């Protein structure tokens, strides 16, 4: 699409997509994704963040950039990114009903260390 995207996905088992977690970011203004803190509240700076969790019953919980301030939000912190690996943390509240709630799942202490 002409801009950088970082997407990290995982499933609990190789035979089922539920439960699963997917999160990522896009830099719609172009350039390079670098080490730093990225949240769902950075739309005006060209940062789009999304996180999606499907539980074992296939209920979707999500948080994603939509142009408004979302509290609490979802945060991805990239502590290191090279041409071969990205390392960091993630956390935040994901809500059911297309992100409107009232049900939610809190993601805490998430870590990633992923090769490209």
PLY file of the C-alpha trace (Angstrom):
ply
format ascii 1.0
element vertex 116
property float x
property float y
property float z
element edge 115
property int vertex1
property int vertex2
end_header
0.00 0.00 0.00
3.06 2.27 -0.08
3.66 2.50 3.67
5.39 0.23 6.22
3.35 -2.27 8.21
4.43 -4.47 11.12
2.05 -7.32 11.94
2.54 -10.07 14.53
0.09 -12.97 14.73
-0.17 -16.12 16.82
-2.52 -19.01 17.49
-2.66 -21.27 20.54
-2.59 -24.48 18.49
-1.62 -25.39 14.92
-5.07 -26.91 14.27
-7.33 -24.01 15.33
-7.25 -20.23 15.00
-9.07 -19.80 18.33
-7.78 -18.59 20.65
-5.52 -16.22 18.71
-3.93 -12.81 19.04
-2.88 -10.40 16.32
-1.48 -6.91 16.68
0.42 -4.46 14.57
0.99 -0.97 13.36
1.20 0.98 10.13
2.97 4.24 9.45
0.65 5.87 6.91
2.96 8.82 6.34
5.69 6.51 5.05
9.21 6.29 6.33
10.58 3.58 8.56
9.13 1.87 11.62
11.66 2.52 14.37
12.06 1.74 18.08
9.50 3.70 20.07
6.06 3.73 21.65
2.99 3.37 19.43
-0.63 3.69 20.61
-4.14 3.67 19.15
-4.27 7.42 19.88
-1.67 8.57 17.33
-3.91 8.88 14.25
-3.05 12.54 13.65
0.66 11.66 13.42
0.02 8.94 10.81
0.31 5.96 13.15
-2.41 3.29 13.00
-2.39 0.54 15.66
-4.66 -2.48 15.95
-4.97 -5.47 18.26
-7.38 -8.39 17.89
-8.01 -11.33 20.20
-10.34 -14.24 19.47
-11.17 -16.38 22.52
-11.88 -20.12 22.39
-15.56 -19.38 21.60
-14.57 -17.19 18.62
-15.62 -13.96 20.33
-13.57 -11.07 18.93
-12.11 -8.41 21.21
-10.33 -5.46 19.64
-8.74 -2.06 19.98
-7.79 -0.07 16.93
-7.04 3.45 15.81
-10.23 5.26 14.81
-9.36 8.95 15.07
-10.72 9.45 18.60
-9.01 9.20 21.97
-9.49 5.71 23.34
-9.12 5.17 27.08
-7.63 2.89 28.03
-5.78 2.37 24.81
-3.53 -0.28 23.36
0.23 0.25 23.28
3.06 -1.42 21.36
6.59 -0.57 22.48
9.37 -1.54 20.09
12.62 -1.67 22.04
14.76 -2.94 19.16
14.22 -3.37 15.44
16.82 -4.51 12.91
16.67 -5.93 9.40
16.26 -9.43 10.91
14.40 -9.08 14.26
11.90 -6.95 16.19
11.70 -6.98 20.01
9.27 -5.26 22.36
6.20 -5.32 24.57
2.45 -4.80 24.19
-0.49 -4.16 26.51
-3.96 -2.67 26.67
-7.69 -3.28 26.86
-9.53 -4.99 24.02
-13.34 -4.77 23.87
-16.00 -6.96 22.26
-18.83 -5.60 20.04
-16.42 -4.21 17.43
-14.51 -2.42 20.16
-17.57 -0.83 21.82
-17.84 -3.27 24.77
-19.14 -3.83 27.35
-17.10 -7.06 27.51
-13.33 -6.73 27.54
-10.00 -8.54 27.87
-6.98 -6.85 29.40
-3.65 -7.77 27.84
-0.78 -7.25 30.27
2.94 -7.98 30.17
2.89 -9.06 26.51
6.31 -9.54 24.97
7.55 -10.31 21.46
10.91 -11.26 20.00
10.25 -12.11 16.36
12.61 -12.80 13.46
11.80 -11.38 10.01
0 1
1 2
2 3
3 4
4 5
5 6
6 7
7 8
8 9
9 10
10 11
11 12
12 13
13 14
14 15
15 16
16 17
17 18
18 19
19 20
20 21
21 22
22 23
23 24
24 25
25 26
26 27
27 28
28 29
29 30
30 31
31 32
32 33
33 34
34 35
35 36
36 37
37 38
38 39
39 40
40 41
41 42
42 43
43 44
44 45
45 46
46 47
47 48
48 49
49 50
50 51
51 52
52 53
53 54
54 55
55 56
56 57
57 58
58 59
59 60
60 61
61 62
62 63
63 64
64 65
65 66
66 67
67 68
68 69
69 70
70 71
71 72
72 73
73 74
74 75
75 76
76 77
77 78
78 79
79 80
80 81
81 82
82 83
83 84
84 85
85 86
86 87
87 88
88 89
89 90
90 91
91 92
92 93
93 94
94 95
95 96
96 97
97 98
98 99
99 100
100 101
101 102
102 103
103 104
104 105
105 106
106 107
107 108
108 109
109 110
110 111
111 112
112 113
113 114
114 115
